[in-house]
Amino acid sequence: MKTALEQIEELRQFKDGWDEPGDLAPRHDLLDSAVELLKQKSIPRPRIIPTSQGFLCIDWTEGATYYVLRIERVDVGRLMERYAGGTYFHTWTW
């Protein structure tokens, strides 16, 4: 499995239309922001996922909890935290 930084470097090569016509390539400022996030926070085995709008999602599992962080702005993301007790949303900054 590729490291998160290797995944981000691959995403830097994406061009508009990378999956379907009209898809936007991941924004480089958001990729840079994701690198900073990964340097600051301990995220176990993150998977970096581009969206068709040029944004990023990072997902991971820790214990029985599943997380998805959607990054649409530099240094700010919307975190979904899902576990047996429910689903919660938070704003994360770094």
Secondary structure, DSSP 8 states (H G I E B T S, - for coil): ---HHHHHHHHTT--TTSSSTT-B---HHHHHHHHHHHHHS--SS-EEEE-TBS-EEEEEEETTEEEEEEEEETTEEEEEEEETTEEEEEEEE-
